[in-house]
């Protein structure tokens, strides 16, 4: 089994690390806030690294799951970055949701170090990550993918190789375009059903059993029905960040995405007043609030 470095020990990064450990891989962990890496390392009985360079010098395959493009740049570049520690044959994999240009900017330096570089964003919930059942969208060289495949197989039910570096990042933004549209559609459908007198839970059961019952509808049930009692899986602020990336990519490609523009407007409205840390399913509360304001204005 390969030694695998995992960088970014948030909800998804932790879940991926657990799946890799369960598959028998030796792990080395790093997180900008060291407490998260130290705690998970103690749980799994694995090591931590003091910086990305040290981690890359130890691991043959590295997987980063980071917040945004600047975080990726900071982890991959610089004297203490992954590329500085990479050896010939190392494969550096980024699973973050970032623009296609982000990892491409590090390709020349990685190749000069003899390392492969893949963008490999994921689709799926934290539970699917822990079970090793994610969908991976890969951009990069086919030979690098084959070197990394034994590790990626521990994370994924399905792996798509989509083309050159950046293709996975572009496809991830396309997938998220559908997710944000579906999130908005489920919220609107629930609010409409409730306004017409159908109990919220029963309305959700019907949606989940209907033609629109995608996996997203299944695993977001708690978030829509009990938003206060369900842990946040994807915050409004992160949704707004991703929708901004979608808008930038659409502009660069010369296409217009009217639904995504509406989704961003609603997400931003739901984030006002310090609410950006709430789950993005709470756009339904924003719609309910608009209805209550409308009823109040009628007297």
N, C-alpha and C positions, 0 to 999 in steps of 0.2 A: 504494500500500500504506500502511496506517495505521501510525503509530508506536505500538508496544505496550509497556507497562511490565509487567515480570514481577517479582513480589515473593515471596521465599522460594525460595532456590536450593539446595534439597535434591535428592534423587534424582529425584522426580517433577517438581519445578519446573525443574530443569536439562533434563530430557528434553523438557518442553513448550517451553522456550525454544529448544532445538535445532530442534524441528519448526516453530516460527514463523519462525526464521531461514531454514530450508530453503525455506519458502514465500515468502520474499522480504520479510518484514516488517522494518521498522526497529525495533530493540529498545533499551530502556533497562532496566537490571537494578538491583535492590536486594536486599540481604540484611542481616539484623541483624549477622551476622559478615561484615564487608566482604570478607574474603579470598575467599570462595566466589564472590561476584559479580564481583570483579576478575578472578579466574582464568577464569571462563566468558566474561566480556566480551572478554578477550584472545583466547580460543579462537575466538569468533564474530565478532570485529571490531566490537563494538558498545560502547555507552556504559554507564556506571553513574550512579546518583544517590546523593546523600549522605543523603537521607531520603525517606520516602514522599511528603511534600508536594512536593518538587522533582520527583519522578518523575511525579506526577499533573499537574503544570503543563506537563510536556513531552509526555506521551502522551495520545492520544485514547481509548484503551482500556487498562485495567489489569487484570491477572490475578494474584491472590494465591493462593499455596499454602502454608498456614501450619500450625503444629503443633496449635493448639487455639483455643478461644474467646478466652481472654485475649490471645493473640498477635494474633488478628483485631482485637479491640478496640483494642489498642495501635497497630496499623498504620492503622486507619481513623479513629480519633479523635485529639483533641489538636491542639495548634498545629502540629506537624510531620507530621500524619497525611494520608492520602490525600484525605479530604474537604476539608481546609483548602486543598489545592492544586488541587482539581477546578475545571474550567471548565464553562460551559453546554455541554451536548452530550457531555461525557465520560461513558463507561460504565465503572463500577467493578464488577469481577467477582471473586467469591471462590469458589475451588475447594476450600477446606479441608473436612475432615470435622468439622463443628461442629453444635451444636443449631440447629434452625430459628429460635429466638429471637435468635441471635447477630447475624445481619445485619439482621434486622428492627429491632433497636435503633438502627441507624444510618440507617434509611430517611428519617426526617424531615430530618435534617441534610443528607443527600445531595440530597434534592429541593430544599431551600432553596438549595443551591449550584448548582442547575440540572443536576445529574448524575443519570444512571440508575444503578440498583443491581440486580445479578443474583447469585443464588447458583447456582453451576455445578459441583458436585462431580462427580468422574469415576469411571468404572469401567474397569479395565484395568491392564496391567502397565507398567513403565517402558519396555519394548521397544515396546509399542503406542503409548505416548506419543510416543516418538521418531519413530515411523512415521506419526504423525498419525491413529491409528485408535482413539482412545478412544471410550467412550460418555459423553455429557454429559447430566446431569440438571439442567434449568434451572427455577428459580423466579424470577418477576419479571414486569415489564411486557413485553408482546409487542413494543412499539415499541423498547424498549431492546435486546431480543434481536435484532431485525432490524438495528439499527445495529451490533451486535457480531458478527453472523453471519459476515461475511467473515473475521474473525479466528478465530472458533471453528471454522469449517470447516477451518482448517489443523490443528486438533487432533483432530478427531472423525470417526469413520466414521458415527456416529449421534448426533443431537441430539434429546432429548425436552423439549418445553416442558410442564411439569407443572402450572402454575398460578401463584398469587401468590408473592411473596417468601417463602422458607422451604420451599417445596414440594420443591425440589431437595435441600435438606439432609435433609428427612424421608425422601425416597426413597433417598438414599445410605445412611442408617442401616438401611433395610429391606433393601437389597442386601447390606450388610455382615452382616446377620443370617444370610443364606443362606451367605455366604462362611465365616463362623466355624463354622457348622454343618457345612459341607462339609469344612472343614479338620479338624474333630474326627472326622467320619465316615471320611475317608481315613486318618487316623492310626490309628483303631481297626481298620479293615479290614486295614491293613498289619501291625499287631501281631498280629492274629488269624491271618492267613495265615502269618506267620513262625512263630508258636507251633505251627501245625499242620504245619510242615515245608516250606512253599513259600518259595523264595528271594525276598528282598525285591524285587529288580529285576524278576523275572518277575511277581510279584504286582502290581507297579505297572503293568507293561505290560498286564496283563489289565484292571485298573481303567480305564486310559486308553482301552482299546478297547471297553469295555462301555457300558451305558446310562448310567453315571454319569460318563462321560468328558467333562465340561464343560471349557471353555477353562482354568479354574483348575487342573484336574488336569494339563493339558498343561504349563503354564508353571511349575508348582511341582515338577516332576519332580526337578530337581537338589536342591532344598531338602529333599525327603523322602528321597532316596536317598543324598545326600552332604552332610549338614547342615554338617559342619565345613569342607568345601571349596567351598561355595556362598555367594556374598555375601548378606548379610541384605537382604531386600526389604521386610519388614514386621515390626518388632520386637514381641516379646511385650508390652512396656510400652505400645506404641501400640494393640495389640489390646485390652488391658485398658481403656485409655482409651475406645476406641470402644464396647466392650461396656457400659461404664458409661453412655455417652450413650444407647445403645439402651435400657437399663433405665430411664433417666430419662424418655425419650420414651414408652415403654410405660406407665409409671406415670401420666404426664400424660394419656395417651389412654384409660386405664382398661382396658388389656389385659394379660394375663399371657403371658410367653414362656418356658415351662419349658426349652426347648432352649438358649436364650441364657443362662439362669441357670447351667446345667450347663457351658456353654462358658466362661463367666467363671470358674467354680470351677477348671476344669482349667488355663486360661491363668494364673491367679494361682499355682497350685501349681507350674507349670513355670517361673515367674518367680523363685521363691525362691532365696536364696543368691547374689544378684547376677547372675542369668541373664536379666534383663529385656531385655537388648540382643540376645538371640538371636532368630532368625526364629521366627514363631509356628507354623511347621510342626513345630518341635521338641517340641510336645506329644506327638508319638509317642515321643520319648525318655522323657518322664515316664511314659507308659503301660508302656514296656519296663522302666523302673526299678521300677514297682509290681509287675510280674510277677516280676522277679528277687527282690524282697523277699519276695513270697509263697512262691516256691520255697525261699528260704533259711530261712523260718520253719518249713517242713515238714521241714527237716533234710536 
